[in-house]
């Protein structure tokens, strides 16, 4: 999937690649720009902040409904929701302004930014640290509902099926469940929550305590779905289209915008 587990933290691979490349840019700038240390630090720090702000605001502009529904997500930097092109333009604009009086360093800096963009695109396409889920279709795997019925997930209509693996003791999972409940209430997708390794009592108490209403909660005490998905951690989400084919997967906390994009993708 698109994340790497560092202890209990799930680091999105695009973010990890961006951080590694940013470190490479800082090292290369030491040799290529020929700037005093303080000015080089100001150029790099300003570019980094400009890139993050522009990428976040660019994503918000492309997903206005999701942003208005959950505006505080903008201030949670660990959540997905960065527009890469907007981020690159923000860094390039800051670089051009910060080095406006130094032609050679300015051109060298823009070359560094172009190389950084190409490196990030190459890594995200190659995914050297990622591992694709082995699940290509919905598995024929029976699990129990909270009511004790044995069911197998299968396509039922033209809506996509969003399957999210959670645990009640997982903090990111606790943030994810209300978003899934809201998605299910809107009726844009079928939602199934699979409790990995949790007991019936623990799941029932958690849902009652937080007043969450989810249409389908399944118990997976032996963590079969987690093993099949090869998820690096929880929460983990797999999206299936109306034919039962997996069209997307994600490890980590999803945002409203990401859930909406999966719904549109699976309906194509």
ROMI-353374 format. One record per residue (C-alpha): y, z, x. Coordinates in nm, 2 decimals. Layout:
N
((Y; Z; X)),
...
END
This chain:
268
((0.00; 0.00; 0.00)),
((0.37; -0.01; 0.10)),
((0.40; 0.34; 0.24)),
((0.28; 0.55; 0.53)),
((0.17; 0.92; 0.49)),
((0.34; 1.16; 0.73)),
((0.19; 1.49; 0.62)),
((0.29; 1.54; 0.26)),
((0.56; 1.28; 0.28)),
((0.52; 0.91; 0.19)),
((0.75; 0.70; 0.40)),
((0.81; 0.35; 0.25)),
((0.72; 0.09; 0.50)),
((1.03; -0.12; 0.45)),
((1.24; 0.19; 0.53)),
((1.02; 0.27; 0.83)),
((1.06; -0.09; 0.97)),
((1.43; -0.07; 0.91)),
((1.46; 0.25; 1.10)),
((1.26; 0.12; 1.40)),
((1.46; -0.19; 1.41)),
((1.79; 0.01; 1.39)),
((1.67; 0.20; 1.69)),
((1.60; -0.12; 1.87)),
((1.95; -0.25; 1.79)),
((2.10; 0.07; 1.93)),
((1.91; 0.03; 2.26)),
((1.99; -0.34; 2.28)),
((2.36; -0.28; 2.21)),
((2.38; -0.06; 2.52)),
((2.30; -0.36; 2.74)),
((2.45; -0.65; 2.54)),
((2.78; -0.53; 2.40)),
((2.94; -0.38; 2.71)),
((3.13; -0.13; 2.50)),
((3.23; 0.23; 2.60)),
((2.98; 0.49; 2.47)),
((3.21; 0.63; 2.20)),
((3.31; 0.29; 2.06)),
((2.95; 0.17; 2.06)),
((2.85; 0.49; 1.87)),
((3.13; 0.42; 1.62)),
((3.02; 0.06; 1.57)),
((2.65; 0.16; 1.52)),
((2.72; 0.46; 1.30)),
((2.96; 0.27; 1.08)),
((2.73; -0.02; 1.05)),
((2.44; 0.20; 0.95)),
((2.64; 0.37; 0.68)),
((2.79; 0.04; 0.56)),
((2.44; -0.11; 0.54)),
((2.30; 0.18; 0.34)),
((2.59; 0.20; 0.10)),
((2.60; -0.18; 0.05)),
((2.23; -0.20; -0.01)),
((2.23; 0.08; -0.26)),
((2.53; -0.05; -0.45)),
((2.39; -0.41; -0.44)),
((2.07; -0.29; -0.60)),
((2.27; -0.09; -0.86)),
((2.47; -0.40; -0.95)),
((2.15; -0.60; -1.00)),
((2.00; -0.33; -1.22)),
((2.29; -0.20; -1.43)),
((2.08; -0.07; -1.72)),
((1.85; 0.13; -1.49)),
((2.14; 0.26; -1.29)),
((2.32; 0.38; -1.60)),
((2.00; 0.54; -1.73)),
((1.95; 0.74; -1.41)),
((2.27; 0.74; -1.21)),
((2.17; 1.04; -0.99)),
((1.89; 0.82; -0.84)),
((2.16; 0.65; -0.63)),
((2.21; 0.97; -0.44)),
((1.84; 1.02; -0.36)),
((1.80; 0.81; -0.04)),
((1.42; 0.85; -0.03)),
((1.38; 0.66; -0.36)),
((1.33; 0.28; -0.36)),
((1.63; 0.08; -0.46)),
((1.80; -0.10; -0.17)),
((1.91; -0.47; -0.18)),
((1.84; -0.61; 0.17)),
((2.09; -0.89; 0.17)),
((2.37; -0.67; 0.05)),
((2.28; -0.42; 0.32)),
((2.29; -0.69; 0.59)),
((2.63; -0.81; 0.46)),
((2.77; -0.46; 0.47)),
((2.66; -0.41; 0.83)),
((2.79; -0.75; 0.93)),
((3.13; -0.69; 0.76)),
((3.17; -0.36; 0.94)),
((3.07; -0.51; 1.27)),
((3.32; -0.79; 1.24)),
((3.60; -0.55; 1.15)),
((3.51; -0.28; 1.41)),
((3.50; -0.54; 1.69)),
((3.78; -0.76; 1.57)),
((3.97; -0.73; 1.90)),
((3.67; -0.80; 2.12)),
((3.54; -1.15; 2.08)),
((3.24; -1.15; 2.30)),
((3.10; -0.81; 2.18)),
((3.17; -0.92; 1.82)),
((2.96; -1.24; 1.87)),
((2.68; -1.05; 2.05)),
((2.68; -0.79; 1.77)),
((2.64; -1.05; 1.50)),
((2.36; -1.21; 1.70)),
((2.19; -0.87; 1.71)),
((2.23; -0.83; 1.34)),
((2.07; -1.17; 1.28)),
((1.78; -1.08; 1.51)),
((1.74; -0.75; 1.33)),
((1.73; -0.92; 0.99)),
((1.47; -1.17; 1.11)),
((1.26; -0.89; 1.26)),
((1.27; -0.69; 0.93)),
((1.17; -1.00; 0.73)),
((0.88; -1.07; 0.97)),
((0.75; -0.71; 0.96)),
((0.77; -0.68; 0.58)),
((0.58; -1.01; 0.54)),
((0.32; -0.92; 0.81)),
((0.29; -0.56; 0.71)),
((0.11; -0.44; 1.03)),
((0.10; -0.08; 0.90)),
((0.02; -0.16; 0.54)),
((-0.31; -0.17; 0.37)),
((-0.36; -0.38; 0.05)),
((-0.55; -0.21; -0.23)),
((-0.90; -0.33; -0.26)),
((-0.86; -0.33; -0.64)),
((-0.78; -0.68; -0.75)),
((-0.88; -0.62; -1.12)),
((-0.92; -0.33; -1.35)),
((-1.24; -0.14; -1.25)),
((-1.51; -0.07; -1.50)),
((-1.48; 0.30; -1.46)),
((-1.51; 0.55; -1.74)),
((-1.30; 0.86; -1.74)),
((-1.24; 1.14; -1.99)),
((-0.93; 1.19; -2.19)),
((-0.78; 1.54; -2.25)),
((-0.96; 1.53; -2.59)),
((-1.30; 1.48; -2.42)),
((-1.35; 1.11; -2.51)),
((-1.49; 0.88; -2.24)),
((-1.28; 0.56; -2.21)),
((-1.25; 0.27; -1.97)),
((-0.91; 0.11; -1.91)),
((-0.90; -0.26; -2.02)),
((-0.63; -0.51; -2.13)),
((-0.55; -0.46; -2.50)),
((-0.25; -0.69; -2.57)),
((0.01; -0.90; -2.39)),
((0.18; -0.60; -2.24)),
((0.12; -0.50; -1.88)),
((-0.08; -0.19; -1.79)),
((0.08; 0.05; -1.55)),
((-0.17; 0.30; -1.40)),
((-0.03; 0.59; -1.20)),
((-0.24; 0.84; -1.01)),
((-0.09; 1.19; -1.00)),
((-0.16; 1.55; -0.93)),
((0.02; 1.84; -1.10)),
((0.09; 2.01; -0.77)),
((0.26; 1.70; -0.63)),
((0.64; 1.73; -0.64)),
((0.70; 1.35; -0.65)),
((0.44; 1.32; -0.92)),
((0.63; 1.57; -1.13)),
((0.94; 1.36; -1.10)),
((0.75; 1.05; -1.19)),
((0.59; 1.17; -1.51)),
((0.91; 1.18; -1.72)),
((0.99; 0.82; -1.62)),
((0.65; 0.71; -1.73)),
((0.68; 0.89; -2.06)),
((1.02; 0.72; -2.12)),
((0.86; 0.38; -2.03)),
((0.58; 0.44; -2.27)),
((0.82; 0.54; -2.54)),
((1.01; 0.22; -2.50)),
((0.69; 0.03; -2.56)),
((0.75; -0.23; -2.29)),
((0.42; -0.16; -2.12)),
((0.10; 0.04; -2.17)),
((0.10; 0.35; -1.95)),
((-0.20; 0.53; -1.82)),
((-0.17; 0.85; -1.61)),
((-0.48; 0.95; -1.41)),
((-0.49; 1.31; -1.29)),
((-0.66; 1.31; -0.95)),
((-0.87; 1.62; -0.88)),
((-0.69; 1.83; -1.15)),
((-0.88; 2.03; -1.41)),
((-0.83; 1.98; -1.78)),
((-0.67; 2.32; -1.80)),
((-0.42; 2.25; -1.53)),
((-0.31; 1.91; -1.67)),
((-0.29; 2.04; -2.03)),
((-0.08; 2.34; -1.93)),
((0.15; 2.13; -1.72)),
((0.22; 1.88; -2.00)),
((0.27; 2.15; -2.25)),
((0.50; 2.35; -2.03)),
((0.73; 2.05; -1.97)),
((0.70; 1.90; -2.31)),
((0.58; 1.56; -2.19)),
((0.42; 1.32; -2.43)),
((0.21; 1.05; -2.26)),
((-0.01; 0.81; -2.46)),
((-0.30; 0.82; -2.23)),
((-0.39; 1.09; -1.97)),
((-0.72; 1.06; -1.80)),
((-0.91; 1.31; -1.58)),
((-1.05; 1.19; -1.25)),
((-1.20; 1.51; -1.10)),
((-1.38; 1.33; -0.82)),
((-1.08; 1.11; -0.73)),
((-1.26; 0.78; -0.78)),
((-0.95; 0.59; -0.86)),
((-0.78; 0.73; -0.55)),
((-1.07; 0.61; -0.33)),
((-1.08; 0.27; -0.49)),
((-0.70; 0.22; -0.45)),
((-0.68; 0.33; -0.08)),
((-0.35; 0.49; -0.17)),
((-0.21; 0.68; 0.13)),
((-0.08; 0.96; -0.10)),
((0.05; 1.04; -0.45)),
((0.19; 0.93; -0.67)),
((0.04; 0.58; -0.65)),
((0.09; 0.31; -0.91)),
((-0.10; -0.01; -0.98)),
((0.02; -0.27; -1.22)),
((-0.22; -0.50; -1.41)),
((-0.13; -0.80; -1.62)),
((-0.28; -0.89; -1.96)),
((-0.58; -1.04; -1.79)),
((-0.66; -0.72; -1.60)),
((-0.54; -0.86; -1.26)),
((-0.35; -0.64; -1.02)),
((0.00; -0.79; -0.97)),
((0.18; -0.50; -0.79)),
((0.11; -0.16; -0.63)),
((0.33; 0.11; -0.50)),
((0.28; 0.44; -0.32)),
((0.55; 0.70; -0.38)),
((0.80; 0.79; -0.66)),
((0.90; 0.48; -0.87)),
((1.25; 0.44; -1.01)),
((1.34; 0.31; -1.36)),
((1.45; -0.02; -1.20)),
((1.11; -0.06; -1.02)),
((0.92; 0.01; -1.34)),
((1.13; -0.24; -1.53)),
((1.07; -0.50; -1.26)),
((0.70; -0.45; -1.27)),
((0.70; -0.50; -1.65)),
((0.88; -0.83; -1.61)),
((0.65; -0.94; -1.33)),
((0.33; -0.87; -1.52)),
((0.46; -1.06; -1.83)),
((0.50; -1.39; -1.64)),
END
